[in-house]
Each structure stands twice: as structure tokens, then as C-alpha cells.
Amino acid sequence: MKHLFFALVVTSVSLLTQAQSRFPLMDKSPMDMSYYPVNYPILRIQDKATEPLVARVVYSRPQRNGRNVFGEMLEYGKVWRLGANEATELELYRDVTINNKVVTKGRYTLYAIPTEEKWTIIVNRETDIWGAFKYDSEKDVLRFDVPVQKQAEPLEAFTMFFEKAGAGFNLIAAWDTALVSIPMATYEKPVKKPVKKK
């Protein structure tokens, strides 16, 4: 009887372990997203959205875990996926300007080349790509520098979010003691004035 009970316990544990192994483990760098206008999906279901959806960023959030991030864990001067896992994706629901340059509606990948004083931000047309291992500069849409703002307190998890700024908005990227602000605005095509016939 003891042998039968033991065999049943072992079989149950084995089946439970096999069933759980079908499911992926919790990622160490969970995926997150941010919208502009801020909290757009919530505003929409509450019938409080006063502006149309403009942009969404989808990214993974690596953790600091006591490490010095920039210059050590992430080498200065190297292309970075701007997060972890899949390269960060920016989806534009309408034409915008990024750093005063027009970028048309669509999906893009964001990369950065961090240095101590500035980050080079890269908007690239290749999407659905893991990391920066196959980054192709030939597919760059836009490349520009933004200054690094030093934060007094280190930020544990890499974070991206949109915030309103004047007539436009900024995409903020921050981790450890570094923060950068990427200037954006909605773009309206100039209306051509009809030529008057003489």
C-alpha cells in the first residue's frame, strides 16, 4: 500500500511539473507600454478622450539590480535596443515631428547610442526584431542627439513614458541616473492655397 501511495504522489508531482513547464516563466524584464495622449485607453473607455491617439511605445523594462548601468553594463558608444528583449517599438497613429523632422504614421523601432553626455536616438523602419544584434543603419529614418539629464536618485527599472510639453509632447527614457527627453509633436500638412487666376 505504501508503494502504491508513493507511486501516486510521484506521478502527480511529475504531471504537475510537466503541466507547468508548458507555460513560459515570468520575464526578468517585463514588457510595458505608454500612450500619448497619456492614459489614452482609460480616457477612451471613460468617454474622456478629447484628443485622438497619436503614439504608443512598447518596450521591456530591465532592472538595475545594484549594477552601474551606463558605461559598465551598457557600453558607451554601442547601439542599444532601448530596453531589453525585443527592440523598443514606436507606433505612430498619425504623422508627427520628432526633433523637428517629419516621421509618417506607422511602426518603427527605436535604438539609442548612449554616451555620458548625450544619447544618439535612432528611429529605424525594421520592426519585430530581437535586441540590436541585426541593427541595420541602412533602414534608419532619423538619427539625432539629445542631452543626458543626471538624476540624483538612481531609477531601478528602465522606464519610458510620454508627457505633454508646450505645443507638443516628449517621450522620456530614464534608467539609473540618466534621463533623456525626445521632443515630438503632431504634424499637420500645410494647406496649399489655391493659385488665383489673373
N, C-alpha and C positions, 0 to 999 in steps of 0.2 A: 504494500500500500504506500509506504514511504517513497519507494522508487517511482511509482505512478504519479504521486503528488509532485515530486521533484521534476519529473519529465514534463508535467503540465506547466509548472512555473517557468522552466527553461524555454519551452515552446512559446508561452505567452510573451515573455520578455523578448524573445527573438522576433516574433511577429510585430510587436510594438515598435521595436528598434527599426525593423525594415520599413514599416509604415511611415515612421517619422523621417527616415532617410530620403524619402521621395520629395520632401519639401526643402527648399533652399534655406540655409541658415540666415539669420539676421545679418545684414551687411554692416561692416565696421564703419563705412562711410555712407550713411543713409541718403537717399535721393530726396530732394526738396524742390520747390518751385515758388516763384514770386511773380506777381502780375502788376501791370500798370494799365489803368488806374489801380492803386493799391487795394487789395481785397476785392477785386472785381467780381469773382464768383459769388461771394457772400452778398455784396451790394446788389447783384443781379437777382438773386432769389428773394431778397427783401424789397425788390422794386425801388431801390435807391440809387441805381447806377445812372448817373447824369451824363457820363461821357462814354463813348464807345471803347471797346477793348483795343489797346494799342500794342502791348508787348507782353511776352511771358518768357522767363528764363527758367530752364530746368537744369539742375546741377546736383552733384553729390558732395557731401559735407565731411571731408576728412577731419580728424581730431588731432589736436596738438600733442596730447599725452606727454607733457613735460619737455618736449623737444623744442629746439630753436628751429623755426621753420625756414625762414628766408636766409640764404647764404650757406645753410648747412643741409637740412633735409631736402630743400629745393635749391638747386644750384642757381646762382645768379647767371644771367645771360643765356639760359636754356629755355626752349619753348615748353610751356606748362599748359596742361589741359584746363586750367582754371577751375580746379576742383579735384575730384577723384573719379575712378572708374571711367564711364563714357565721358568723352569731351563735352563740356558745357554747351547746351543748345539755347540759342536765342530765336524765338519765333516772333515775327513782326506781323501784325494783323492789318497793318496799313503802312504806307511809305513813311519813313522817318528820316531825320538827320541824326547822324552820330558824329560827334565832334565837328559839326557844321558841314558834313558831307552827306548827300542823299543816299540812303540804302532802301531799296524797294522791298515791298511786302514779301515775306517768305520765311523759310527756315535757314538758320546759319549756325555755324559752330564758332564759339569764342575761345581764343587762346590768349595767353599773356607771356611776355618775356620779362620776368621781374629783375630789377636791379635795386640797389639800396635807395636810390633817389627817385627812380621813375619805373613805371611798367609800360612796356610796349603792348598795346591791346591790338589783337588781330581778329578781324571778322572774316570768316572763311566760308565758302559755299558748300564744302563737303560735309555731310551730316551722317549721323548714325555710325560713329567711329569710336573705337576704344582708345582712350589716352591720347598721347601726341606722338605715338610711335610711327605713324604713317602720315604725319602732317605734311601737306604739300603746299608750299608757298605760291605755286602757280595758280592755286584756287583762292587766293586772298582777294577779298572785295575791298578791304580797308585796313590800314595799319596806321596807328598814331600813338603818341606818348602821353601819359598822364602822370602827374607828380604823386609821390607817395606821401601820405599824411601819417605821421607817427602817433600811435595811441599810447596813453600812459599805462593802461591795463591790457595785458595780452588776452586775446579772444581765443577761447578753447576750440571752437568749431568754425571752419571756413563758412562764411555767410555772404549771401548775395540778396539784395532787395532793391526795390525802386523807391524813390522819394521825389515828391514834387519840388521843382526848383525854378522859380521865376516863371517864364513863359513855357518852359519845358519840364524835363524831369531828368534825374540822374539814376544810373544803375551803380549801386555801391557794391564793392567787393572788398571784404576785410577778413584778415586772419592774423593771429599772433599780434604783433604791434603795428601792422601795416594796414592802411586803408587807402583805396583809390576810388575816384568818382568819375564815371563815364558819362559825359554830357549827351543828352538826347532830346529830341523834340519831334512832334508830329510835323509832317511836311505837307503843305498844300501846294499843288502845282499852280504856277502863275496863270491867271486867266488872260488869254490873248485878247487884246482889244481889237475890235473889227476895224479894218482899214476903211477910212471914209473915201468914197469915190468923189473925184473932183468934176 
